[in-house]
Amino acid sequence: MIMKKVLLSICAASLAASLMAGCSIFDSGSSGSASASKSNTRPDAVTLSGKYDGFGFQALQTVGEMRLYDALDTAVNKPQGEEFVTDSLDDENRATEVLDFYKSDHPDIFWIDEAQPYYYTVSGNEMTIKLNFKLEGSELETAKAALDAKVQEALAGAPQNGSAYEKELYVHDYIIDCCTYDKESLKAHETETVRANEQNAYGALVDGKAVCEGYTRAFQLLCEKLGVVCSVVQGQALGFEGQENTNHIWNCVQLDGNWYYVDATWDDCEDAEAAATVEVDRHMYFNLTTDELKKDHVIAPPYSEYKTGDIWYNCIVPKCDSTDYYYLKLNSIEVDDLDNNGAGSYLAQSAASEAPCCCFMISEDIDFEYAFNEIVQGVAYQWITEANETNENEHQLSENCKLSSREDRHLAVMILDYN
């Protein structure tokens, strides 16, 4: 089953390189601001490392990049876009990467224009930059207040005393419930047009519609507000029916010292086979390992491996090999022996709670197609019989229960029907 077919034609991350590049409106070598401070009076790497600790900042390679990040931190919080001066970089295009990483550390930033984020000029060892704001002054303050109100509204329903996993799950489900994938913006991106706020947290939380980057920024923003360590990861999604890979962005989270990948965009599914399986289908990409993710995602390399001309890079590419908080594992029973595996007892527990469905994760040691066919041909009937005997005269399952295959996750889903 290919998930989120509609998203595979293009997504917001595809504009990150083509639209996020800076544009010089001056001749290289023209004069910068007369009031600019000289580079030797700017903070050194040690000072800046003590000031910033985000994954985006940690990925930076030179003191010049760090100073640009520091200057952005001041410029972004002005009431309007203003010129500022910082070190010139060996490759001016790297200013785009620094801005991207700054936004990765600050998912609440939504007012920098995605199509043309800045203008610059270079003079000797200095670069003059002017950010391009979509909103300024009172309009910007009003929009910031609107986003803050939506964030507070979202946090009000969170399990404040819950575990990091419970908070992350709440955020994931909240965003899927409050946000709709913006298909109109998807079409506009085919002509490299950004319509509104579809690529930021404001779009997802305030407007209630976004593309993948909007989902990702909103997820990170709410997770961080709840104390869950979270960042963003860029790359590509594998094509559908022979299409080329398409650019994409998603999240990674850290729980109890281990990293997991999360793709809330692809979990906002519209193609569940039945209402009973919605909860399963909308958590297919919740806390995956690297190996599971790579079945249909391509992860871009870390910034430390950046080469001039590269389009994709990440501030962090965590190794995700733990399944402790893999949603499908936590909400299914592993079947490694079709004859004696506790599946009947697990099904009885699901029936006792009147669950709409029950999930069986087929061991990687068993051929999935063979196992699923065996379950359909008779094993499922044995499980239902055992479950009904366990529950005696209550919560009895009928022979009308149906089976659904999720081969990419080695998952058999039984849609439960009760007598």
C-alpha positions in Angstrom: 0.0 0.0 0.0 1.5 3.3 -1.1 0.7 6.0 1.5 -0.2 9.6 0.6 -0.2 9.2 -3.1 -1.4 12.7 -3.5 1.7 14.2 -1.9 4.2 12.5 -4.1 4.0 14.9 -7.0 5.7 17.8 -5.2 6.0 19.2 -1.7 7.0 22.5 -0.1 10.6 21.4 0.6 11.2 21.4 -3.2 11.2 25.2 -3.0 13.9 25.3 -0.3 16.7 25.4 -2.8 15.1 27.0 -5.8 13.2 29.7 -4.0 15.3 30.2 -0.9 18.5 31.4 -2.7 19.4 35.0 -1.9 19.5 37.6 -4.7 22.1 40.3 -5.0 20.5 43.6 -6.0 23.8 45.4 -6.0 27.1 44.8 -7.8 29.5 42.5 -5.9 32.0 44.9 -4.4 29.7 47.8 -3.8 29.9 49.6 -0.5 28.1 48.2 2.6 26.7 50.1 5.5 28.9 52.9 6.6 28.1 52.1 10.3 29.1 48.5 10.0 31.3 47.1 12.7 34.5 45.5 11.5 34.7 41.7 11.6 37.4 41.6 14.2 35.0 43.2 16.7 32.4 40.5 16.2 32.0 37.6 18.7 34.2 34.6 18.3 33.1 31.0 17.9 33.6 30.2 21.6 31.3 33.1 22.6 28.7 32.2 20.1 28.7 28.5 21.0 27.9 29.5 24.6 25.0 31.5 23.3 23.3 29.1 20.9 22.7 25.3 21.3 20.3 24.4 18.5 21.0 21.6 16.1 21.1 24.1 13.2 23.8 26.2 14.9 25.8 23.2 15.9 25.9 22.2 12.2 27.6 25.4 11.1 31.2 25.0 9.8 32.9 28.4 10.1 33.0 31.4 12.4 31.6 33.4 9.5 28.5 31.2 9.4 28.1 31.5 13.2 28.3 35.3 13.0 25.7 35.4 10.3 23.4 33.2 12.5 23.9 35.6 15.4 23.2 38.6 13.2 20.0 36.8 11.9 18.9 36.3 15.5 18.8 40.1 15.9 17.5 41.0 12.4 14.6 38.5 12.5 13.2 40.1 15.6 13.1 43.6 14.2 9.6 45.1 13.4 10.6 45.2 9.7 13.4 44.0 7.5 16.6 46.1 8.0 20.1 45.9 6.6 22.8 44.4 8.7 26.5 43.7 8.1 28.3 40.4 8.8 31.3 38.5 7.5 31.4 37.6 3.9 31.4 33.9 3.2 33.6 31.9 0.9 30.4 30.9 -0.9 27.7 33.6 -0.6 25.1 30.9 -1.4 25.8 29.4 2.1 23.9 32.3 3.5 20.8 30.4 2.4 21.9 27.4 4.4 22.6 29.5 7.5 19.1 31.0 7.3 17.6 27.6 6.7 19.4 26.3 9.9 18.3 29.3 11.8 14.7 28.6 10.9 15.3 24.9 11.8 16.1 26.1 15.3 13.2 28.6 15.4 10.1 26.9 14.0 8.0 29.9 15.0 9.5 32.1 12.3 6.9 32.6 9.6 7.3 36.2 8.4 10.4 35.9 6.2 9.4 35.6 2.5 9.9 32.1 1.3 10.2 33.1 -2.4 12.9 35.8 -1.9 14.1 35.8 1.7 16.9 38.3 1.5 19.0 40.6 -0.7 22.7 41.0 -0.2 25.9 42.8 -1.4 29.5 41.9 -0.8 32.3 44.4 -0.2 35.7 42.8 0.7 35.4 40.7 3.7 31.9 42.0 4.6 28.4 41.1 3.5 25.4 43.4 3.8 22.1 41.6 4.0 18.5 42.8 4.1 15.8 40.3 5.1 12.6 40.4 3.1 9.6 40.3 5.5 6.1 39.4 4.3 4.6 41.4 7.1 5.9 44.4 9.1 5.0 46.6 12.0 1.6 46.3 13.5 0.5 43.6 11.0 3.4 41.5 12.0 2.7 41.9 15.7 -1.0 40.9 15.1 0.1 37.8 13.2 2.6 36.8 15.9 -0.2 37.2 18.5 -2.5 35.0 16.4 0.1 32.2 16.2 0.9 32.5 19.9 -2.8 32.2 20.7 -3.1 29.0 18.6 0.0 27.6 20.2 -1.4 28.2 23.7 -4.7 26.7 22.6 -2.9 23.6 21.4 -0.8 23.3 24.5 -3.9 23.6 26.8 -5.0 20.1 25.8 -1.6 18.4 26.1 -0.9 15.8 28.8 1.3 18.2 30.8 2.4 15.4 33.2 2.6 12.8 30.6 5.7 11.2 29.2 7.6 12.6 26.3 6.1 10.0 24.1 2.6 10.9 25.2 3.2 14.5 24.5 4.7 13.8 21.1 1.7 11.6 20.2 -0.7 14.4 21.3 1.1 16.9 19.1 1.1 14.6 16.1 -2.6 13.9 16.4 -3.5 17.5 17.1 -1.8 18.8 13.9 -3.4 16.1 11.8 -6.8 17.0 13.2 -6.4 20.8 12.9 -4.5 21.0 9.6 -5.5 20.0 6.0 -3.1 19.4 3.3 -3.1 22.4 1.0 -3.6 21.0 -2.5 -4.1 24.4 -4.1 -0.6 25.4 -2.9 0.7 22.1 -4.2 -0.5 23.1 -7.6 1.0 26.6 -7.3 4.4 25.1 -6.4 4.5 23.5 -9.8 5.2 27.0 -11.1 7.4 27.9 -8.1 4.8 30.1 -6.5 4.4 30.3 -2.8 0.7 31.3 -2.1 0.7 32.2 1.6 1.9 30.5 4.7 1.7 26.9 3.6 5.4 26.4 4.4 5.4 27.5 8.0 3.8 26.8 11.4 1.4 29.8 11.0 -0.2 28.1 8.0 -0.6 24.8 9.8 -1.9 26.2 13.1 -3.7 29.5 12.3 -4.8 29.0 8.6 -5.4 25.3 9.2 -3.8 24.3 5.9 -0.2 23.6 4.9 2.1 21.5 2.8 4.8 19.3 4.3 7.1 22.0 5.6 4.2 23.7 7.4 3.3 20.4 9.1 6.9 19.9 10.0 7.5 23.3 11.5 4.2 23.2 13.5 5.1 19.7 14.9 8.6 20.9 16.0 7.2 24.1 17.5 4.6 22.3 19.7 7.0 19.5 20.6 9.6 22.0 21.8 7.1 23.9 23.8 6.3 20.6 25.6 10.0 19.8 26.2 10.3 17.1 23.6 13.6 17.3 21.7 12.8 17.7 18.0 14.3 18.8 14.7 13.7 18.7 11.0 15.1 16.4 8.3 15.1 17.1 4.6 15.3 14.7 1.7 13.0 13.1 -0.8 10.0 10.8 -1.0 10.2 7.9 -3.4 8.1 8.3 -6.5 4.7 6.8 -7.1 4.1 4.6 -10.2 7.4 5.4 -11.8 7.5 9.1 -11.0 10.9 10.6 -10.0 11.6 11.2 -6.4 10.1 14.4 -5.0 11.5 16.7 -2.4 10.1 16.4 1.2 10.7 17.4 4.8 9.7 15.7 8.1 10.8 15.5 11.7 13.0 13.5 14.1 12.4 13.3 17.9 14.5 12.1 20.8 12.9 9.9 23.5 14.8 8.4 26.4 18.1 9.0 24.5 17.0 7.4 21.3 16.0 9.0 18.0 13.0 8.3 15.8 11.6 9.7 12.5 8.1 11.1 12.3 6.3 12.2 9.1 3.0 13.9 10.2 2.3 15.0 6.6 2.1 11.4 5.3 0.2 10.4 8.4 -2.6 12.9 7.5 -4.2 10.1 5.4 -7.3 10.4 3.4 -7.2 6.9 2.0 -7.9 4.6 5.0 -9.8 1.6 3.7 -12.4 1.9 6.5 -13.1 4.2 9.4 -12.0 1.3 11.6 -8.4 1.5 10.3 -7.9 5.3 10.5 -6.0 5.2 13.8 -3.6 2.6 12.2 -3.2 4.4 8.9 -2.5 7.8 10.5 0.3 6.4 12.6 2.2 4.5 9.9 5.0 7.1 10.0 5.1 7.7 13.7 8.5 6.9 15.3 10.1 4.9 12.6 13.6 3.5 12.5 16.0 4.6 9.8 15.5 1.3 8.0 11.7 1.6 8.0 11.8 5.2 6.8 14.2 4.4 3.9 11.6 2.1 2.4 10.0 5.2 0.8 12.1 8.2 2.0 15.6 9.3 1.0 17.6 11.2 3.7 19.8 14.1 2.5 23.4 14.1 3.9 24.5 16.2 6.9 25.8 19.7 6.3 29.3 18.5 7.2 29.3 16.7 3.9 28.1 19.8 2.0 29.6 20.3 -1.5 29.1 23.5 -3.5 26.1 23.0 -5.8 24.4 20.5 -3.5 20.7 21.1 -3.0 19.9 19.0 0.0 21.6 18.9 3.4 20.6 18.5 7.1 21.7 20.0 10.3 21.2 16.6 11.9 20.9 13.1 10.5 20.3 10.9 13.6 20.7 7.1 13.7 17.3 5.8 14.4 17.5 2.1 15.4 15.3 1.8 18.4 11.7 0.4 18.2 10.9 1.1 21.9 8.4 3.9 20.8 7.5 2.6 17.4 3.7 3.2 17.4 2.8 0.1 15.3 4.9 -2.1 17.6 3.3 -0.7 20.7 -0.2 -1.1 19.3 0.1 -4.6 17.8 1.3 -8.1 18.7 4.3 -9.6 16.9 3.5 -12.8 15.1 6.5 -15.1 14.7 4.7 -18.4 14.8 1.3 -18.7 13.2 0.4 -21.7 15.4 1.4 -20.6 18.9 1.9 -16.8 19.3 -0.6 -15.4 21.7 -2.5 -13.7 18.9 -5.8 -15.1 20.0 -5.4 -13.8 23.5 -4.4 -10.4 22.2 -7.4 -10.4 19.9 -9.6 -11.2 23.0 -8.2 -8.1 24.8 -9.0 -5.9 21.8 -12.5 -7.3 21.6 -13.0 -6.9 25.3 -12.3 -3.2 24.9 -14.6 -3.1 21.8 -11.7 -1.9 19.6 -12.6 -1.2 16.0 -9.5 -3.2 14.8 -6.6 -5.3 16.0 -3.1 -5.3 14.5 -0.7 -8.2 14.0 2.9 -7.4 13.1 4.3 -10.3 11.1 7.9 -11.1 12.0 10.5 -10.1 9.4 11.7 -13.8 9.7 8.4 -14.9 8.0 7.5 -14.3 4.4 4.7 -11.7 4.7 2.7 -12.8 1.6 2.7 -16.4 2.8 1.8 -15.5 6.4 -1.0 -13.2 5.3 -2.5 -15.8 3.1 -2.4 -18.4 5.8 -4.1 -16.0 8.2 -6.9 -15.3 5.6 -7.3 -19.0 4.8 -7.9 -20.2 8.4 -5.6 -18.9 11.0 -7.7 -15.8 11.6 -10.8 -18.0 12.3 -8.7 -19.9 14.9 -7.8 -16.6 16.6 -11.4 -15.4 16.6 -12.6 -18.7 18.1 -10.0 -18.5 20.8 -10.9 -14.8 21.5 -14.6 -15.7 21.8 -13.9 -18.6 24.2 -11.7 -16.3 26.3 -14.4 -13.6 26.5 -17.2 -16.3 27.0 -20.6 -14.7 26.4 -19.4 -11.1 26.1 -17.8 -9.1 23.3 -18.2 -11.9 20.8 -16.6 -11.5 17.4 -18.5 -12.5 14.2 -17.3 -14.3 11.2 -17.6 -11.0 9.3 -14.3 -9.6 10.6 -12.2 -8.5 7.7 -8.4 -8.5 7.1 -6.4 -5.7 5.6 -2.8 -5.9 4.5 -0.1 -3.2 5.1 2.8 -5.1 3.6 5.3 -2.2 3.7 5.0 -2.4 7.5 4.6 -6.2 7.7 1.2 -5.5 9.3 -2.1 -7.5 9.1 -5.0 -5.4 10.4 -8.2 -7.2 11.4 -11.3 -5.0 11.2 -13.5 -6.3 14.0 -17.2 -7.1 13.7 -19.3 -8.0 16.7 -22.3 -10.3 17.2 
